[in-house]
């Protein structure tokens, strides 16, 4: 299973050791969940890890980033990428659009997020997301009980169900 983790989920997993996010770690460690990132998302993680509310000194910030780099695979654009050229839903927060673009570029099955605006896009059909957009608990539950691909049911992620959009690249 291919996935993109947004910054909130990474912080939940690697800093707060959130139980829902930690459920993903077993799948990451056994190779059944492959996580992807790019320079833009890594840069955001580095910036967010330095926020004072996390109380991470420089050493702890570097450790968090190294832990993440230890299991994430980079999926950079082949050249100059025009994010506007992709047929994807638009996030209200332009900073979150990069996660949708990365998910499409790396052909992710899941975009795992805690961001309400991204989760709202899960049910969009025109344009539809390129993958399922779910919270950590829904992703972990699905990974532990299913060997099929996510369905295109459009079920609400607020109810803890897996919401999906059609897969594949669109330009």
N, C-alpha and C positions, 0 to 999 in steps of 0.2 A: 504494500500500500504506500503510495506517494503522498506526502503532505507538506504543507507550509504552515508553520506555527507563527502566529503574530507575536509581537513583542510582549504583550501582556501575558500570554501563555508561557513564553520562555521565562519571564521573570517569576511567574507562579511556580514553574517547574524547578528552576535552578536556584532561586533565592528564597522564596517562601516555602518551598517543599509542600505546596498545596496538594492535598490528597487526591483531588480530581486530576490534576495535572500529572501527579506521580504515577497514576494508572497508565499513562502513555509511556512512561520510561521503560517498563518491561518490554513493550512492543518495539521501542527504539533499540533497546539493548539486544533483543533477539533477532533484529533485522526485519521484522515484519512491518515496521513503520519506518520508511525512509523519509527523512526531513530535508528540505531544500531551502536555501537562502541565496542572497546575492549581496554585492557590496552595499547597495542602498539600504537593505534591511539590516545588515550587520552594523552599518554606521548608526542607524537609529537605535539599535540595541546598545551600542557603546555609549551613545548620548544619554539614553534613559537610565542605564546602570549607574551613571554619575549623579542622578537626581538625589538631592539631600534626603528626601523622605525614605530612601532605601538604606541610608547609613552605611554604604559600602565604601571602604577606603580603597585606595588605588590597587592594593594587592588583591582584595576581594573582587573588585571589578574585573581585573585581569583573569582571575580564576574562573569567574562566571563566563566570561567570553571564551576562554580556552575550553571549558567544559562543553559549551555549545559548539564551538568549532570542531570538537572531537567527534561529534556525531552528525553534524550537518554536512550536506553536500552542496557545493556551489553550482549555481545554474545562472550563468551570466548571459546577457544578450550576445548574439553573434557579432553585432556591430552597433551602430547608433540605433537606439530603439525609440520609436515614437509611440508613447503610451496612448495617445489619442487615436491611433490607427486601429487599436484593438476594439472589437465589438464586445464590450463588457458593460455591465451596469456601472453607473457613476456613484462613487461614495460622496456623501455630504462633506466628509473630511478628506480633502485631497491627499493628505499624508497616508491614508489607508489604501488608496488606489494601487500603490506599489505591491501590496499583498495579492490583490486580484491578478495583476499582470504577472507576477512571479508564479502564481498557481497555474496560470494558463501556459506560460513559457516552459515550465518544468513538467507539464502534464500531470499535475497533482490530482489525486482523487479527493482529497480533503483540504480545506482551509480551516484550520482549528484556531478559534478566536474567542475572546471574551468581549469584544467590541460590539455594542448593541447595533450600531449602524451597519457594520458588516453582516451581522446576523439577520438584520432586516432584509438584506439583499438576497438571502437564501431562497426565498420564494419567488423572486423576480423571474419572469419568463421572457421579457422583451426589453433589452437584451438579457439573456439568461447568464448567470455565472458559469464559468467553465468547469466547476467542480462543486461538490457539496460543501456548504459552509456550516460548521457546527461548533459547539462548545466542547471543551475537553472531556466532560463527563459523557456526552453523547458519543464522541469519537471512541473513548475507551470502552464504553459498553458495546458499541458495534464491533470493535476489534476483538473483543473477548468472546463474542457470541456468533459471529458470522464469517463466512468465507466468500460471500458473494460481494459484488460491487454495490455501492450505495444506489438506492432506487431513486427515480426521478419523481418521487411522490410529492415533494414540496411541503412535507409535514413541518409543523412549527418547531423550531429549535428551542423555543421558550418552554415547551412541554417536555424537553429532554429527548425529543425524537430527532432522527437524522433527516435533515432537509437537503435535497440535492438538486443540482441543475445538470443539464446535459454536459458530457465531457467532450473534449476535443478542442483543437485550435480553431479560432475564427479570426480572420483578418478582413 
